[in-house]
Amino acid sequence: MRTLVQTLIATTAAAAIGLTMVASAQNFEEAPGAATLEASLQSDETMFNARVNQPVDDDLLEAGQLVAMGGAENGGSGMACITCHGAQGEGDGSGAFPRLTGQPAWYMYKQLVDYASGDRPNRVMTGIAQRLTEYEMEAVSAYYSVLEAPHAPVLGQIDGELLQWGAQLGAAGSAEAGIPACVNCHGPNGTGLAPSVPYLAGQYARYMEYQLQLWKEGIRDNDPLNVMSAIAQKMTREDMRAVSEYYARVRAERVQDDRPDIVIAE
């Protein structure tokens, strides 16, 4: 029987071979216009989330949109981010294509740098990242960081007790297993801490479980101070599934006093 990692590596490879088939399933017309991108810069919170090495302005965001559409200097149709990640960065639930919408720009930029260097090996992303210039990496990262997209419905059922265990791991960790709480680094309700820590809330469960398994097996090893590698080593497959399924269902919504409120998706 295949492991989850073997299955998802095969999925990723198949996606690369059948790229044009995936592209036909995406609605490219959903990409936001220049006015929408420029309007997003009016928010201080968004500007901080979009912070990279280059100043964040409409020129950088428009350059990022061009890269996302396959317009990189060394690009082409096979380099279009929207083919796999969608016009709004919504990704899909396969485990191979994560949600990029609203992730911290510097975090995404670092992942592209790590893909290019081989520090985060991936049969699809390594080749793509190696063909991007430094400016293009920063631009496309800033672009996806300011986008908004609705969350897809959470697929599949999970036992209530397992979901509760995932919530406990997220909020308090496991003293017995030596697993620290996810909120220590990923922020309240797993909403991320820009510029360097990604959100977990609303990310796809299969993707998060897959990444935890990659860290556990030493395939992925690009986290600062080996924090995630050390944590994953202490987690069982049940732990990984529980916390991934929990965070896939978390939605941070604004209430009247502008504080994030926690909502669990059905």
C-alpha positions as CSV (number, residue, x, y, z in Angstrom):
1,M,0.0,0.0,0.0
2,R,1.3,3.5,-0.9
3,T,2.1,5.9,1.9
4,L,0.5,9.4,1.8
5,V,3.8,10.9,0.6
6,Q,4.2,8.4,-2.3
7,T,0.6,9.0,-3.3
8,L,0.9,12.8,-3.3
9,I,4.3,12.8,-5.1
10,A,2.6,10.7,-7.8
11,T,-0.3,13.2,-7.9
12,T,2.1,16.1,-8.3
13,A,4.1,14.4,-11.0
14,A,0.8,13.6,-12.9
15,A,-0.2,17.2,-12.5
16,A,3.0,18.3,-14.2
17,I,2.4,15.9,-17.1
18,G,-1.2,16.8,-17.6
19,L,-0.8,20.6,-17.0
20,T,-3.0,21.6,-19.9
21,M,-5.8,19.3,-18.6
22,V,-5.6,21.1,-15.2
23,A,-5.6,24.5,-16.9
24,S,-8.9,23.8,-18.6
25,A,-10.6,23.4,-15.2
26,Q,-9.5,26.9,-14.0
27,N,-11.5,30.1,-14.7
28,F,-8.7,32.5,-15.7
29,E,-11.2,35.4,-16.0
30,E,-11.5,35.5,-12.2
31,A,-8.2,37.3,-11.9
32,P,-8.6,40.8,-10.3
33,G,-7.9,43.9,-12.3
34,A,-5.3,46.6,-11.7
35,A,-7.7,48.8,-9.8
36,T,-8.5,46.0,-7.3
37,L,-4.8,45.4,-6.7
38,E,-4.1,49.1,-6.2
39,A,-7.0,49.4,-3.8
40,S,-5.7,46.6,-1.6
41,L,-2.6,48.7,-0.8
42,Q,-4.8,51.1,1.2
43,S,-4.8,48.7,4.1
44,D,-1.9,48.9,6.5
45,E,-2.5,45.2,7.5
46,T,-2.3,44.1,3.8
47,M,0.8,46.2,3.2
48,F,2.5,44.5,6.1
49,N,1.4,41.1,4.9
50,A,2.7,41.9,1.4
51,R,6.2,43.0,2.6
52,V,9.1,41.7,0.7
53,N,12.5,43.1,-0.3
54,Q,11.1,45.4,-2.9
55,P,8.7,48.3,-2.0
56,V,5.1,47.1,-2.4
57,D,3.3,49.3,-5.0
58,D,1.0,48.8,-7.9
59,D,3.9,48.2,-10.3
60,L,5.1,45.3,-8.2
61,L,1.7,43.8,-7.9
62,E,1.0,44.1,-11.7
63,A,4.4,42.5,-12.4
64,G,3.3,39.7,-10.0
65,Q,0.1,39.2,-11.8
66,L,1.9,39.0,-15.1
67,V,4.2,36.2,-13.6
68,A,1.1,34.4,-12.3
69,M,-0.4,34.5,-15.8
70,G,2.7,32.9,-17.3
71,G,4.4,36.1,-18.3
72,A,7.8,35.6,-16.6
73,E,10.9,36.6,-18.5
74,N,11.8,32.9,-19.0
75,G,8.3,31.7,-18.8
76,G,5.5,30.5,-21.0
77,S,2.2,28.6,-20.5
78,G,3.9,25.9,-18.4
79,M,5.0,28.7,-15.9
80,A,1.6,30.1,-15.3
81,C,0.9,29.9,-11.5
82,I,-2.9,30.1,-12.1
83,T,-2.8,26.7,-13.9
84,C,-2.5,24.9,-10.6
85,H,-3.1,27.5,-7.9
86,G,-6.0,29.3,-9.6
87,A,-6.5,32.9,-10.7
88,Q,-7.2,34.0,-7.1
89,G,-4.7,31.6,-5.5
90,E,-7.4,29.4,-4.2
91,G,-5.5,26.1,-5.0
92,D,-7.4,22.8,-4.6
93,G,-7.8,20.0,-2.1
94,S,-5.6,17.4,-3.8
95,G,-2.7,18.1,-1.4
96,A,-0.4,19.1,-4.2
97,F,-1.6,22.7,-4.8
98,P,-2.0,24.7,-1.6
99,R,-4.1,27.9,-1.1
100,L,-1.8,30.9,-1.6
101,T,-4.4,33.6,-1.1
102,G,-3.4,36.0,1.6
103,Q,-0.3,34.1,2.7
104,P,2.6,36.4,3.9
105,A,4.6,37.5,0.8
106,W,8.0,37.1,2.4
107,Y,7.1,33.5,3.4
108,M,6.1,32.6,-0.2
109,Y,9.2,34.4,-1.5
110,K,11.4,32.3,0.8
111,Q,9.6,29.1,-0.5
112,L,10.4,30.0,-4.1
113,V,14.0,30.7,-3.2
114,D,14.2,27.3,-1.4
115,Y,12.5,25.5,-4.3
116,A,15.1,27.0,-6.7
117,S,18.1,26.1,-4.5
118,G,16.8,22.6,-3.8
119,D,16.4,23.2,-0.1
120,R,12.7,22.3,-0.6
121,P,12.7,19.7,-3.4
122,N,9.6,19.5,-5.6
123,R,9.3,17.9,-9.0
124,V,7.1,20.7,-10.3
125,M,8.0,23.8,-8.4
126,T,11.8,23.4,-8.4
127,G,12.0,23.8,-12.2
128,I,9.6,26.7,-12.2
129,A,11.3,28.6,-9.4
130,Q,14.8,28.2,-11.1
131,R,13.5,30.1,-14.1
132,L,12.2,33.1,-12.1
133,T,14.3,36.1,-11.5
134,E,14.7,37.6,-8.0
135,Y,12.3,40.4,-8.8
136,E,9.7,38.0,-10.3
137,M,9.8,35.9,-7.1
138,E,9.1,38.9,-5.0
139,A,6.5,40.3,-7.3
140,V,4.4,37.1,-7.6
141,S,4.6,36.5,-3.8
142,A,3.4,40.1,-3.1
143,Y,0.6,39.6,-5.7
144,Y,-0.8,36.4,-4.1
145,S,-0.5,37.9,-0.6
146,V,-3.0,40.7,-1.3
147,L,-5.6,38.5,-3.0
148,E,-8.9,37.4,-1.5
149,A,-10.8,34.3,-2.4
150,P,-13.6,32.3,-0.8
151,H,-12.8,29.1,0.9
152,A,-13.8,25.9,-0.8
153,P,-16.1,23.6,1.2
154,V,-14.2,21.1,3.4
155,L,-14.5,17.7,1.8
156,G,-14.9,14.4,3.7
157,Q,-16.0,13.6,7.2
158,I,-13.9,13.3,10.4
159,D,-14.7,11.8,13.7
160,G,-15.6,14.4,16.3
161,E,-13.1,13.1,18.9
162,L,-10.3,13.3,16.3
163,L,-11.3,16.8,15.4
164,Q,-11.3,17.8,19.1
165,W,-7.8,16.3,19.4
166,G,-6.7,18.4,16.5
167,A,-8.1,21.5,18.2
168,Q,-6.2,20.6,21.4
169,L,-2.9,20.1,19.5
170,G,-3.4,23.5,17.9
171,A,-4.2,25.4,21.1
172,A,-2.2,23.6,23.7
173,G,-0.1,20.9,22.1
174,S,0.7,17.6,23.8
175,A,2.9,17.7,27.0
176,E,3.0,13.9,27.0
177,A,4.4,13.7,23.4
178,G,6.4,16.9,23.7
179,I,4.5,18.6,20.9
180,P,4.2,22.4,21.3
181,A,1.0,24.3,20.5
182,C,0.7,25.4,16.9
183,V,-0.6,28.8,18.0
184,N,2.9,29.5,19.6
185,C,4.3,30.2,16.1
186,H,1.3,30.3,13.8
187,G,-0.7,32.9,15.8
188,P,-4.1,33.0,17.3
189,N,-6.4,30.5,15.6
190,G,-3.6,29.6,13.2
191,T,-4.0,32.8,11.2
192,G,-0.3,33.2,10.7
193,L,2.3,35.8,11.7
194,A,3.5,37.9,8.8
195,P,6.0,38.2,7.4
196,S,7.6,34.8,8.0
197,V,5.0,32.4,9.4
198,P,2.2,31.1,7.2
199,Y,-1.5,30.7,8.2
200,L,-2.9,27.3,8.8
201,A,-6.5,28.3,9.1
202,G,-8.4,27.4,5.9
203,Q,-5.5,25.7,4.3
204,Y,-6.3,22.3,2.7
205,A,-6.0,19.3,5.1
206,R,-4.4,17.0,2.7
207,Y,-1.7,19.6,1.9
208,M,-0.9,20.2,5.6
209,E,-0.8,16.5,6.4
210,Y,1.4,15.9,3.4
211,Q,3.9,18.6,4.5
212,L,4.0,17.2,8.1
213,Q,4.9,13.8,6.6
214,L,7.6,15.3,4.4
215,W,9.1,17.0,7.4
216,K,8.9,13.8,9.4
217,E,10.7,11.8,6.7
218,G,13.3,14.5,6.2
219,I,12.3,15.2,2.6
220,R,11.4,18.8,3.5
221,D,13.9,20.5,5.7
222,N,13.7,24.3,5.0
223,D,12.2,25.6,8.2
224,P,14.1,28.0,10.5
225,L,16.0,26.2,13.3
226,N,14.5,22.9,12.2
227,V,11.4,23.7,14.3
228,M,8.9,21.9,12.1
229,S,11.1,19.0,11.5
230,A,11.5,18.4,15.2
231,I,7.8,18.8,15.9
232,A,6.8,16.4,13.0
233,Q,9.2,13.7,14.4
234,K,7.1,13.6,17.5
235,M,3.7,13.4,15.7
236,T,1.9,10.2,14.8
237,R,-0.1,9.9,11.6
238,E,-3.3,10.4,13.7
239,D,-1.9,13.6,15.2
240,M,-1.0,14.9,11.7
241,R,-4.5,14.1,10.3
242,A,-6.3,15.5,13.4
243,V,-4.5,18.9,13.4
244,S,-4.7,19.3,9.6
245,E,-8.4,18.5,9.5
246,Y,-9.0,20.9,12.4
247,Y,-7.2,23.9,10.8
248,A,-8.8,23.2,7.4
249,R,-12.1,24.0,9.1
250,V,-11.0,27.1,10.9
251,R,-12.2,30.4,9.5
252,A,-11.1,33.7,11.1
253,E,-13.9,36.3,10.7
254,R,-14.0,39.9,11.8
255,V,-16.6,40.9,14.4
256,Q,-17.8,44.4,15.3
257,D,-14.8,45.3,17.5
258,D,-12.5,44.3,14.6
259,R,-11.0,41.3,16.5
260,P,-10.7,38.0,14.7
261,D,-13.4,35.6,15.7
262,I,-13.1,31.8,15.3
263,V,-15.6,29.9,13.1
264,I,-15.5,26.2,12.4
265,A,-16.7,25.4,8.9
266,E,-19.2,22.6,8.5
